[in-house]
Protein backbone atom coordinates (compact mmCIF):
# COMPACT_ATOMS: atom_id res chain seq x y z
CA UNK A 1 0.00 0.00 0.00
CA UNK A 2 3.02 2.32 0.17
CA UNK A 3 3.10 2.98 -3.59
CA UNK A 4 -0.49 4.08 -3.82
CA UNK A 5 -0.80 7.49 -5.56
CA UNK A 6 2.85 7.59 -6.63
CA UNK A 7 1.91 7.69 -10.33
CA UNK A 8 0.30 11.10 -9.90
CA UNK A 9 3.42 12.41 -8.13
CA UNK A 10 5.63 11.11 -10.95
CA UNK A 11 3.27 12.61 -13.54
CA UNK A 12 3.39 15.99 -11.78
CA UNK A 13 7.20 15.76 -11.76
CA UNK A 14 7.25 15.11 -15.50
CA UNK A 15 4.84 17.96 -16.13
CA UNK A 16 6.98 20.34 -14.06
CA UNK A 17 10.10 19.23 -15.96
CA UNK A 18 8.39 19.77 -19.33
CA UNK A 19 7.17 23.23 -18.31
CA UNK A 20 10.67 24.18 -17.15
CA UNK A 21 12.28 22.80 -20.33
CA UNK A 22 9.80 24.62 -22.57
CA UNK A 23 10.40 27.87 -20.68
CA UNK A 24 14.17 27.56 -21.12
CA UNK A 25 13.73 26.68 -24.80
CA UNK A 26 11.44 29.68 -25.35
CA UNK A 27 13.96 32.02 -23.69
CA UNK A 28 16.86 30.71 -25.79
CA UNK A 29 14.76 30.95 -28.96
CA UNK A 30 13.80 34.54 -28.10
CA UNK A 31 17.47 35.52 -27.74
CA UNK A 32 18.32 33.86 -31.05
CA UNK A 33 15.52 35.81 -32.73
CA UNK A 34 16.69 39.09 -31.18
CA UNK A 35 20.24 38.41 -32.39
CA UNK A 36 18.97 37.66 -35.91
CA UNK A 37 16.80 40.80 -35.96
CA UNK A 38 19.77 42.86 -34.76
CA UNK A 39 22.04 41.43 -37.48
CA UNK A 40 19.47 42.24 -40.16
CA UNK A 41 19.07 45.78 -38.85
CA UNK A 42 22.85 46.31 -38.72
CA UNK A 43 23.16 44.99 -42.29
CA UNK A 44 20.49 47.46 -43.45
CA UNK A 45 22.14 50.28 -41.51
CA UNK A 46 25.52 49.54 -43.12
CA UNK A 47 23.96 49.44 -46.58
CA UNK A 48 22.13 52.73 -45.98
CA UNK A 49 25.28 54.38 -44.65
CA UNK A 50 27.28 53.08 -47.62
CA UNK A 51 24.73 54.58 -50.01
CA UNK A 52 25.34 57.93 -48.35
CA UNK A 53 29.10 57.39 -48.30
CA UNK A 54 29.31 56.81 -52.05
CA UNK A 55 26.88 59.64 -52.86
CA UNK A 56 23.75 57.73 -53.85
CA UNK A 57 21.76 59.31 -51.01
CA UNK A 58 22.37 62.71 -49.36
CA UNK A 59 23.18 62.99 -45.68
CA UNK A 60 25.75 61.79 -43.17
CA UNK A 61 26.52 58.04 -43.24
CA UNK A 62 26.57 57.44 -39.49
CA UNK A 63 23.41 59.50 -38.97
CA UNK A 64 21.58 57.31 -41.47
CA UNK A 65 22.90 54.16 -39.75
CA UNK A 66 21.76 55.50 -36.37
CA UNK A 67 18.30 56.36 -37.73
CA UNK A 68 17.84 52.92 -39.26
CA UNK A 69 18.89 51.15 -36.06
CA UNK A 70 16.80 53.45 -33.87
CA UNK A 71 13.77 52.81 -36.09
CA UNK A 72 14.18 49.09 -35.40
CA UNK A 73 14.69 49.71 -31.65
CA UNK A 74 18.43 49.04 -31.57
CA UNK A 75 21.35 51.35 -30.83
CA UNK A 76 24.39 52.29 -32.87
CA UNK A 77 27.50 51.14 -31.01
CA UNK A 78 30.07 52.30 -33.56
CA UNK A 79 30.27 53.57 -37.10
CA UNK A 80 33.51 53.80 -39.03
CA UNK A 81 33.99 55.36 -42.44
CA UNK A 82 36.37 53.79 -44.94
CA UNK A 83 37.47 54.81 -48.42
CA UNK A 84 34.35 53.54 -50.17
CA UNK A 85 32.37 51.90 -47.41
CA UNK A 86 31.20 51.84 -43.83
CA UNK A 87 31.59 49.51 -40.85
CA UNK A 88 28.65 49.52 -38.44
CA UNK A 89 28.19 47.88 -35.06
CA UNK A 90 24.79 47.76 -33.41
CA UNK A 91 23.80 46.62 -29.96
CA UNK A 92 20.83 45.83 -27.77
CA UNK A 93 20.40 44.61 -24.22
CA UNK A 94 17.43 42.32 -23.86
CA UNK A 95 16.43 40.61 -20.63
CA UNK A 96 19.83 41.28 -19.12
CA UNK A 97 21.88 39.89 -22.01
CA UNK A 98 23.80 42.14 -24.41
CA UNK A 99 23.73 41.34 -28.10
CA UNK A 100 26.07 42.90 -30.66
CA UNK A 101 26.27 42.64 -34.44
CA UNK A 102 28.72 43.96 -37.04
CA UNK A 103 28.38 44.72 -40.75
CA UNK A 104 30.47 46.22 -43.51
CA UNK A 105 29.06 47.62 -46.72
CA UNK A 106 30.41 49.61 -49.61
CA UNK A 107 31.66 49.42 -53.14
CA UNK A 108 34.29 46.73 -53.48
CA UNK A 109 35.25 47.58 -57.06
CA UNK A 110 33.53 50.52 -58.64
CA UNK A 111 35.34 50.10 -61.95
CA UNK A 112 37.56 53.09 -61.28
CA UNK A 113 41.33 52.85 -61.27
C-alpha positions as CSV (number, residue, x, y, z in Angstrom):
1,X,0.0,0.0,0.0
2,X,3.0,2.3,0.2
3,X,3.1,3.0,-3.6
4,X,-0.5,4.1,-3.8
5,X,-0.8,7.5,-5.6
6,X,2.8,7.6,-6.6
7,X,1.9,7.7,-10.3
8,X,0.3,11.1,-9.9
9,X,3.4,12.4,-8.1
10,X,5.6,11.1,-11.0
11,X,3.3,12.6,-13.5
12,X,3.4,16.0,-11.8
13,X,7.2,15.8,-11.8
14,X,7.3,15.1,-15.5
15,X,4.8,18.0,-16.1
16,X,7.0,20.3,-14.1
17,X,10.1,19.2,-16.0
18,X,8.4,19.8,-19.3
19,X,7.2,23.2,-18.3
20,X,10.7,24.2,-17.2
21,X,12.3,22.8,-20.3
22,X,9.8,24.6,-22.6
23,X,10.4,27.9,-20.7
24,X,14.2,27.6,-21.1
25,X,13.7,26.7,-24.8
26,X,11.4,29.7,-25.3
27,X,14.0,32.0,-23.7
28,X,16.9,30.7,-25.8
29,X,14.8,30.9,-29.0
30,X,13.8,34.5,-28.1
31,X,17.5,35.5,-27.7
32,X,18.3,33.9,-31.0
33,X,15.5,35.8,-32.7
34,X,16.7,39.1,-31.2
35,X,20.2,38.4,-32.4
36,X,19.0,37.7,-35.9
37,X,16.8,40.8,-36.0
38,X,19.8,42.9,-34.8
39,X,22.0,41.4,-37.5
40,X,19.5,42.2,-40.2
41,X,19.1,45.8,-38.8
42,X,22.8,46.3,-38.7
43,X,23.2,45.0,-42.3
44,X,20.5,47.5,-43.5
45,X,22.1,50.3,-41.5
46,X,25.5,49.5,-43.1
47,X,24.0,49.4,-46.6
48,X,22.1,52.7,-46.0
49,X,25.3,54.4,-44.6
50,X,27.3,53.1,-47.6
51,X,24.7,54.6,-50.0
52,X,25.3,57.9,-48.3
53,X,29.1,57.4,-48.3
54,X,29.3,56.8,-52.1
55,X,26.9,59.6,-52.9
56,X,23.8,57.7,-53.9
57,X,21.8,59.3,-51.0
58,X,22.4,62.7,-49.4
59,X,23.2,63.0,-45.7
60,X,25.8,61.8,-43.2
61,X,26.5,58.0,-43.2
62,X,26.6,57.4,-39.5
63,X,23.4,59.5,-39.0
64,X,21.6,57.3,-41.5
65,X,22.9,54.2,-39.8
66,X,21.8,55.5,-36.4
67,X,18.3,56.4,-37.7
68,X,17.8,52.9,-39.3
69,X,18.9,51.1,-36.1
70,X,16.8,53.4,-33.9
71,X,13.8,52.8,-36.1
72,X,14.2,49.1,-35.4
73,X,14.7,49.7,-31.6
74,X,18.4,49.0,-31.6
75,X,21.3,51.3,-30.8
76,X,24.4,52.3,-32.9
77,X,27.5,51.1,-31.0
78,X,30.1,52.3,-33.6
79,X,30.3,53.6,-37.1
80,X,33.5,53.8,-39.0
81,X,34.0,55.4,-42.4
82,X,36.4,53.8,-44.9
83,X,37.5,54.8,-48.4
84,X,34.3,53.5,-50.2
85,X,32.4,51.9,-47.4
86,X,31.2,51.8,-43.8
87,X,31.6,49.5,-40.8
88,X,28.6,49.5,-38.4
89,X,28.2,47.9,-35.1
90,X,24.8,47.8,-33.4
91,X,23.8,46.6,-30.0
92,X,20.8,45.8,-27.8
93,X,20.4,44.6,-24.2
94,X,17.4,42.3,-23.9
95,X,16.4,40.6,-20.6
96,X,19.8,41.3,-19.1
97,X,21.9,39.9,-22.0
98,X,23.8,42.1,-24.4
99,X,23.7,41.3,-28.1
100,X,26.1,42.9,-30.7
101,X,26.3,42.6,-34.4
102,X,28.7,44.0,-37.0
103,X,28.4,44.7,-40.7
104,X,30.5,46.2,-43.5
105,X,29.1,47.6,-46.7
106,X,30.4,49.6,-49.6
107,X,31.7,49.4,-53.1
108,X,34.3,46.7,-53.5
109,X,35.3,47.6,-57.1
110,X,33.5,50.5,-58.6
111,X,35.3,50.1,-61.9
112,X,37.6,53.1,-61.3
113,X,41.3,52.8,-61.3
